[in-house]
Amino acid sequence: MPNPVPLEIVIAGGGTAGWMAAATLARFLGNTASITLVESDAIGTIGVGEATIPQIHNLLIGLGIDQTDFLRRTNASFKLGIEFVDWRRPGESYIHSFGQVGRGVGLIPFRQLWLRGRALGVAGDYGDYSANVAAARLGRFAIGDGSDGTLPDLAYAYHLDATLFAQMLREYAEERGVRRIEGMIESVARDGASGDIRALHLDGDRSAPGTLFIDCTGFRSLLLGAALDVPFEDWSQWLSCDTALAVPCESAGPLRPYTQSIAHSAGWQWRIPLQHRTGNGHVFCSHFTTIDQARATLLGNLEGKPLADPRPIRFTTGRRKSPWAHNCVALGLAAGFMEPLESTSIHLVQSGIGRLLNLLSGNLADIAASRAAFNRLSEIEWQRVRDFLVLHYAANDRVGEPFWDHCRTMALPATLQEKLAIFGETGAFMREEDELFLDDSWGQVMLGQGVEPRGWSPLADNVDARELGPYLDTLRKACALKAGALPPHHAFIAAMMGEQVRQSA
C-alpha cells in the first residue's frame, strides 16, 4: 500500500467560512497537513451581524474557545429562538424557540396531549409550555447548572458580529500554523489528466499549490463553480426573495434574548441584537417591490439611529449540485445560499467541515466513495433546510398581498408536501435522514403558521380527561416560574463578563 501524499490544504477566501475552515482544520489536522489561506483585503465579505443555532456550541467546544472570551471579542448576546412577527397574518406573532416544548407522558408525545387538551378546552397557547419562550417574552436569560430537575436548562445559541468572529478565528488559526497569503486569485491551474486543481495563480506572478482546495470565495465560487464548472441548482421557484439590504443601527430598548423576523409586504426583516448595536436587514423579492421601496421599509422600521447606509446584497437561492468535485470542497456561499430566515448559514459551514473531516482520507487519489457520500449527505441536509424555510412562506393567511399570495399558491417540493400532509392528519412529524430541524421546531412553526392538525394520536386518549388539564397547567406554571426567576438578559451578560453592558431602560 503506497504512503499517502501529505495533505497540502489551500483555502481560497477568508470571511467567516474561510477562517472557520482554517481554524477547525488546524485544530484537528495541524500535525498532518499544511494549511494556507489566500484572501484579498480588496474583496469585501458579506459580514453582516449573524444569528446562530445551538449547534455552534460544538464548534466552540471543539476548538476549545472560552465562552466568556467569545462573548467579549464578538460582542455576542444570547439567543433563545426567533420571534416571527406578522408571518401568518398582520398582528400575530409566535416564537420558534430552541429546546423542548412541554413534556410527554411515557410514549405519548407532548404535542398529542396538547392537541387533545385544546379540543377539551384545557390547553393554552403552545408556546406557554416552553421555558425558552417564557424567558424570551420576559427578556430574561441564564445558563443553567443542571440542578433543576423539573425542566431542562434553557437551550441557546448566540447573536454575534460575523466580522469580529472571523477575526477571532483568524488569530486562532494563525497561532496554530495556518499561513495567510494576501493576494488576488487570477487563475486556477488544473491537471490535464485528472482535472484536479493543482494550484491557484495569484497576482504578482505567485502561486499557491496544494493537494486539497477549499472554496470559500463567496457567491463567485471561483474554484467549484467557475473553474470546475459544477452546475448551480436554482431553488428560486420556492424561495423567490433575491435581494437583501443590510444596515446596523444603535441599540434601543431592552437587549432581547432572541432574534426577530418581521414580515413585510414583499419579504421580511431581521433584527439581531448585539451588545454594541443591532443588526438589521430586509430580505425581499424584487419582482414585487423596488429597492427604493425596500430601503424605505427597512429604514422606517429601525429601532435606533442607522449607523451606515443600507447596502444591497443580491442572491439566488440554491446550491451547487456537487459541493465536493475532484479535489475541491466548497463551503459557505461558494456551496450555495439560503436566506438567513432560520440562522443556518454558519451551521451549514460547520456541518460541511465536520462531514469533510469524517470522510477525508490521506490518499486523495482513492476517495470516490467518500466524495459521493459527502455530496449525497450534503444534498439531503440542504434540501431539508430548504423545505423548512419554504414552510414559513407557503403557510400564510396574508390574502390579497401579491407576494404572499404567490408564496401560498406555489407548488411545493414533494418532501414538504408529505410533511404537511402528515402533520395535517395527526399533528405528527417523522424525522428522516438526520435532518437538522427536529420535531419541536417543525411543530412550533407549523402551528405558528396556522397549519392545524385535524386529529391526534389515540395514545393521548389514554390520559384521563380529568387529569389532562391540571397536568398542562402544571407545565405552564413551571415554565413561567423558571423564566421569572432568571435575571434580565443584559444583566446576565454583564455579570458573566464582569463589566457593564450598555443597556437602555
C-alpha positions in Angstrom: 0.0 0.0 0.0 1.6 3.3 -1.1 2.2 6.0 1.5 -0.4 8.8 1.2 0.8 12.1 -0.1 1.0 14.7 2.7 -2.1 17.0 2.7 -1.4 20.5 1.4 -4.7 22.3 2.0 -5.3 25.6 0.3 -8.3 27.6 1.4 -9.5 30.2 -1.2 -11.2 33.1 0.5 -11.5 34.3 4.1 -14.5 35.6 5.9 -16.4 33.5 8.3 -16.4 30.4 6.2 -12.8 30.5 5.3 -11.5 31.2 8.8 -13.9 28.6 10.3 -12.4 26.0 7.9 -8.8 27.2 8.7 -9.3 27.1 12.4 -11.0 23.8 12.5 -8.6 22.1 10.1 -5.7 23.5 12.0 -7.1 22.2 15.3 -7.7 18.6 14.0 -5.2 18.2 11.2 -2.5 20.6 12.2 0.1 17.8 12.8 -0.6 16.1 9.5 -1.3 18.8 7.0 0.0 22.2 5.8 -2.8 24.8 5.6 -2.7 28.0 3.5 -5.4 30.6 3.2 -5.5 33.0 0.3 -7.6 36.2 0.6 -7.5 39.8 -0.6 -8.3 42.8 1.6 -9.6 44.4 -1.6 -12.5 41.9 -1.8 -15.2 42.6 0.8 -17.2 39.9 2.7 -20.9 39.8 3.4 -20.1 40.2 7.1 -23.4 41.3 8.5 -24.5 40.5 12.1 -25.3 36.9 12.4 -27.6 34.8 14.4 -26.8 31.2 15.1 -28.4 27.9 16.2 -27.3 25.8 19.2 -25.0 23.5 17.2 -22.4 26.3 17.3 -21.6 25.1 20.8 -20.0 22.0 19.1 -17.7 24.4 17.2 -16.6 26.4 20.2 -16.1 23.3 22.4 -14.2 21.5 19.6 -11.9 24.5 19.2 -11.5 25.0 22.9 -12.8 28.6 22.8 -13.8 30.1 26.2 -17.4 31.2 26.1 -16.7 34.5 28.0 -13.8 35.4 25.8 -16.0 34.6 22.8 -18.8 36.9 24.1 -16.4 39.7 24.7 -14.5 39.5 21.4 -17.6 39.2 19.1 -19.9 41.5 21.1 -22.2 38.5 21.2 -25.5 38.1 23.1 -27.6 35.1 23.8 -30.4 33.7 21.6 -33.4 31.6 22.8 -35.2 31.4 19.5 -36.8 33.6 16.8 -39.9 35.6 17.1 -41.9 35.6 13.8 -44.0 38.8 13.6 -46.9 39.1 11.1 -45.8 36.0 9.2 -49.1 34.2 9.4 -51.1 37.4 9.2 -50.6 41.0 10.3 -51.0 41.5 14.1 -50.0 37.9 15.0 -46.7 36.5 16.2 -45.1 33.4 17.7 -41.7 32.3 18.8 -39.8 29.4 17.3 -37.7 28.5 20.4 -34.8 26.2 20.9 -35.1 23.2 23.2 -38.0 21.2 24.4 -41.7 22.2 24.3 -43.7 20.6 27.1 -43.1 17.0 28.4 -44.7 13.8 27.1 -46.1 11.1 29.3 -44.5 7.8 28.7 -44.7 7.1 25.0 -47.2 9.9 24.4 -45.6 12.9 22.7 -46.5 16.2 24.4 -48.0 17.8 21.2 -50.5 14.9 21.1 -51.5 15.7 24.7 -51.8 19.4 23.9 -53.9 18.7 20.8 -56.4 16.7 22.8 -56.3 19.3 25.6 -57.1 22.0 23.2 -60.1 20.1 21.9 -61.2 19.7 25.5 -60.7 23.5 26.2 -58.0 23.0 28.8 -54.8 23.9 26.8 -53.2 27.3 26.5 -51.0 28.7 23.7 -48.5 26.1 22.5 -45.6 28.4 23.4 -46.8 28.6 27.1 -45.2 25.2 27.6 -41.7 26.2 26.5 -39.3 27.7 29.2 -37.4 29.3 26.3 -40.5 31.1 25.1 -41.4 32.2 28.6 -37.9 33.6 29.2 -37.8 35.3 25.8 -41.1 37.1 26.4 -39.7 38.4 29.7 -36.3 39.3 28.3 -34.5 37.0 30.8 -31.7 34.6 30.4 -29.2 32.4 32.4 -27.1 29.4 31.7 -28.3 26.5 33.9 -26.2 24.2 36.0 -28.4 21.2 35.6 -29.5 21.2 39.2 -33.2 22.0 38.5 -34.8 18.7 37.5 -38.3 20.0 36.9 -37.5 21.4 33.4 -34.5 21.1 31.1 -32.0 24.0 31.2 -32.5 26.7 28.5 -31.2 25.7 25.1 -29.4 28.7 23.5 -27.3 30.0 20.7 -25.8 33.4 20.0 -26.1 36.6 18.1 -22.6 37.7 17.0 -20.7 40.1 14.9 -19.6 37.9 12.0 -16.7 40.2 11.1 -15.3 40.1 14.6 -15.9 36.3 14.7 -13.9 35.9 11.5 -11.0 38.0 13.0 -11.1 35.8 16.2 -10.9 32.6 14.1 -8.1 34.1 12.0 -6.0 34.7 15.1 -6.8 31.2 16.4 -5.8 29.6 13.0 -2.6 31.6 12.6 -1.5 30.8 16.1 -1.7 27.1 15.0 0.4 27.4 11.9 -2.1 28.5 9.2 -0.2 30.6 6.6 -2.2 33.6 5.2 -1.4 34.9 1.7 -2.7 38.3 0.7 -3.5 38.3 -2.9 -6.0 38.1 -5.8 -6.7 34.8 -7.5 -6.1 35.3 -11.2 -6.5 31.8 -12.5 -6.8 28.1 -11.4 -4.3 25.6 -12.7 -5.7 22.1 -13.3 -4.1 18.7 -14.0 -4.5 17.8 -17.7 -5.2 14.1 -17.0 -7.3 14.1 -13.8 -8.8 17.5 -13.9 -7.9 18.1 -10.3 -6.8 21.6 -9.2 -3.0 21.8 -8.8 -2.5 25.5 -7.8 -4.0 28.9 -7.6 -2.2 31.5 -9.6 -2.1 34.9 -7.8 -1.3 38.4 -8.8 2.4 39.3 -8.7 3.3 36.1 -10.5 2.8 34.0 -7.4 1.1 30.6 -6.9 -0.4 28.5 -4.1 0.0 24.8 -4.9 -2.0 22.2 -3.0 -3.5 18.7 -2.9 -6.9 19.7 -1.4 -8.6 23.0 -2.1 -11.4 24.6 -0.1 -13.6 27.1 -2.0 -14.7 29.9 0.3 -14.9 32.6 -2.4 -18.5 33.5 -1.8 -21.1 33.9 -4.5 -18.3 33.9 -7.1 -17.5 30.3 -6.4 -14.2 30.8 -8.3 -13.0 27.2 -7.8 -16.0 24.9 -7.7 -18.3 26.9 -10.0 -16.0 28.9 -12.3 -13.0 26.6 -12.7 -14.6 23.1 -12.2 -18.0 24.1 -13.8 -20.1 22.4 -11.2 -23.7 23.5 -12.0 -25.9 25.5 -9.7 -29.3 24.2 -8.7 -31.8 27.1 -8.6 -34.4 27.0 -5.9 -36.0 30.4 -6.5 -39.2 28.7 -7.6 -39.8 28.0 -3.9 -37.7 30.8 -2.3 -38.3 33.8 -4.5 -36.6 36.5 -2.5 -33.5 37.7 -4.4 -32.2 40.8 -2.6 -31.3 41.9 0.9 -30.5 45.3 2.3 -28.4 45.3 5.5 -27.7 48.1 7.9 -26.7 48.3 11.6 -28.3 50.7 14.0 -27.9 51.9 17.5 -29.3 49.7 20.2 -32.6 50.8 21.7 -34.7 49.3 24.5 -34.1 46.0 26.3 -31.5 43.6 24.9 -33.7 40.9 23.6 -32.5 37.3 24.1 -34.0 36.3 20.7 -33.9 37.2 17.0 -36.9 39.0 15.4 -38.2 38.2 11.9 -40.8 40.7 10.8 -42.9 40.1 7.7 -43.4 42.9 5.2 -45.4 43.2 2.0 -42.7 41.6 -0.2 -40.4 39.9 2.2 -39.2 40.1 5.8 -36.8 42.0 8.1 -34.3 40.7 10.6 -33.3 42.3 13.9 -30.3 40.8 15.6 -29.5 42.5 19.0 -25.8 42.5 19.8 -24.2 44.1 22.8 -23.0 47.2 20.9 -25.6 47.6 18.2 -28.5 45.9 16.4 -28.1 44.2 13.0 -30.9 44.8 10.6 -31.8 43.6 7.2 -34.6 43.4 4.7 -34.9 40.3 2.5 -37.3 40.8 -0.3 -38.3 39.8 -3.8 -37.5 42.4 -6.4 -40.4 41.2 -8.6 -42.9 42.6 -6.0 -41.2 45.8 -4.8 -38.4 48.2 -5.8 -35.1 48.6 -4.0 -36.1 52.2 -3.1 -39.4 50.9 -1.5 -37.5 48.2 0.3 -35.0 50.7 1.6 -37.8 52.9 2.9 -39.4 49.9 4.6 -36.2 49.0 6.3 -35.2 52.4 7.5 -38.8 53.1 8.6 -38.7 50.0 10.9 -35.3 50.5 12.7 -35.4 50.8 16.5 -32.4 53.1 16.6 -30.4 55.6 14.6 -28.8 53.9 11.5 -25.0 53.6 11.6 -24.4 53.3 7.9 -26.3 53.4 4.6 -28.2 50.2 3.7 -26.1 48.1 1.3 -27.7 45.7 -1.2 -26.8 42.0 -1.5 -28.2 40.2 -4.5 -28.6 36.4 -4.5 -30.2 33.4 -6.0 -31.3 30.7 -3.5 -29.9 27.3 -4.3 -26.9 25.1 -4.2 -24.0 23.7 -6.2 -25.1 20.2 -7.1 -21.8 18.6 -6.0 -20.1 20.6 -3.3 -17.1 18.2 -3.5 -15.8 17.8 -7.0 -12.3 16.5 -7.9 -10.1 17.7 -5.0 -12.1 20.8 -4.2 -14.8 21.3 -1.5 -17.0 24.4 -1.4 -18.2 25.9 1.9 -20.5 28.8 2.7 -21.7 30.9 -0.2 -19.5 29.1 -2.7 -21.5 26.0 -2.0 -24.9 27.7 -2.1 -27.2 30.2 -0.5 -30.3 30.0 1.7 -31.6 33.2 3.2 -30.9 33.7 7.0 -34.5 33.1 8.0 -33.6 30.3 10.4 -30.0 31.3 11.0 -28.5 28.3 9.3 -25.6 29.8 7.4 -22.8 29.3 9.9 -24.2 25.8 10.8 -24.0 24.7 7.1 -20.4 25.7 7.0 -19.8 23.9 10.3 -21.5 20.7 9.2 -19.7 20.8 5.9 -16.3 20.9 7.7 -17.4 18.1 10.0 -18.5 16.0 7.1 -15.2 16.6 5.4 -13.2 15.6 8.4 -15.2 12.4 8.8 -14.7 11.4 5.2 -11.3 12.7 4.3 -8.5 10.2 3.5 -4.8 10.8 3.3 -4.9 9.2 -0.1 -7.0 11.7 -2.2 -6.5 9.6 -5.3 -8.7 6.9 -3.9 -11.7 8.7 -2.3 -14.5 8.4 -4.8 -17.0 6.7 -2.5 -16.3 9.2 0.3 -16.7 12.1 -2.1 -20.1 10.7 -3.3 -21.2 10.2 0.3 -20.3 13.8 1.1 -22.3 15.1 -1.8 -25.3 12.9 -1.0 -25.5 13.8 2.6 -25.0 17.5 1.8 -27.9 17.4 -0.6 -30.2 15.8 2.0 -29.2 18.4 4.6 -29.7 21.4 2.3 -33.0 20.1 0.9 -34.4 19.6 4.4 -33.4 23.1 5.5 -34.9 24.4 2.2 -38.2 22.7 3.0 -38.3 24.2 6.5 -37.7 27.7 5.1 -40.4 27.2 2.4 -42.9 26.2 5.1 -42.7 29.8 6.6 -43.7 31.3 3.3 -46.2 28.8 2.0 -48.3 28.5 5.1 -49.7 32.1 5.4 -53.1 33.8 5.6 -52.0 37.2 4.1 -54.6 37.0 1.5 -54.7 39.8 -1.1 -51.0 40.7 -0.9 -49.4 39.7 -4.3 -46.1 38.3 -2.9 -47.7 36.3 -0.1 -50.5 35.1 -2.5 -47.7 33.8 -4.7 -46.0 32.0 -1.8 -49.3 30.5 -0.6 -50.3 29.1 -4.0 -46.9 27.9 -5.4 -46.2 24.2 -6.0 -44.3 22.8 -3.1 -41.4 20.3 -3.0 -42.8 16.7 -2.7 -40.8 16.3 0.6 -42.5 19.3 2.2 -45.9 18.2 0.8 -45.6 14.9 2.7 -44.7 16.6 6.0 -47.6 19.0 5.7 -50.0 16.1 4.9 -48.9 14.0 7.9 -49.0 17.0 10.3 -52.4 17.9 9.0 -53.7 14.4 9.7 -52.3 13.8 13.2 -50.0 16.6 14.2 -47.1 14.1 13.9 -43.7 14.7 12.4 -41.4 12.0 11.2 -37.7 12.9 11.1 -35.7 11.4 8.2 -32.0 11.0 7.4 -30.6 13.1 10.3 -32.2 16.3 9.0 -31.3 19.4 11.0 -34.6 20.6 12.4 -36.4 18.4 14.9 -40.0 17.7 15.9 -40.2 20.7 18.3 -39.0 23.1 15.6 -41.4 21.8 12.9 -44.3 21.7 15.4 -43.8 25.3 16.6 -43.6 26.7 13.0 -46.4 24.5 11.7 -48.8 25.7 14.4 -47.5 29.2 14.4 -48.1 29.5 10.6 -51.6 28.1 11.1 -51.2 24.5 9.9 -53.9 22.9 12.0 -54.0 19.1 12.6 -57.4 17.5 12.1 -56.9 14.9 14.8 -54.4 13.5 17.3 -52.9 10.2 18.2 -55.1 7.8 20.1 -52.2 7.4 22.5 -53.3 10.7 24.0 -56.7 9.3 24.8 -55.1 7.0 27.4 -54.7 10.0 29.8 -57.8 10.6 31.9 -59.5 13.8 30.7 -59.9 15.0 34.3 -56.1 14.8 34.7 -55.0 16.4 31.5 -56.0 20.0 32.3 -54.1 20.0 35.7 -51.1 18.4 34.0 -50.9 21.0 31.3 -51.4 23.8 33.9 -48.6 22.5 36.0 -46.2 22.5 33.0 -47.3 26.0 32.0 -46.7 27.3 35.6 -43.3 25.6 35.8 -42.2 27.4 32.6 -43.4 30.7 33.9 -41.7 30.2 37.3 -38.4 29.1 35.8 -38.4 32.1 33.4 -39.4 34.6 36.1 -36.5 33.5 38.4 -33.9 34.4 35.7 -32.0 37.7 35.6 -32.5 40.2 32.8 -30.5 39.2 29.7 -28.2 42.2 29.7 -27.6 41.8 33.4 -26.5 38.2 33.0 -24.0 39.1 30.2 -22.6 42.0 32.3 -22.2 39.7 35.3 -20.6 37.0 33.2 -18.0 39.3 31.7 -17.6 41.4 34.9 -18.3 44.6 33.1 -21.1 46.9 32.2 -23.1 46.2 29.1 -24.7 49.3 27.5 -28.4 49.0 28.1 -31.3 51.3 27.6 -34.1 51.3 30.2 
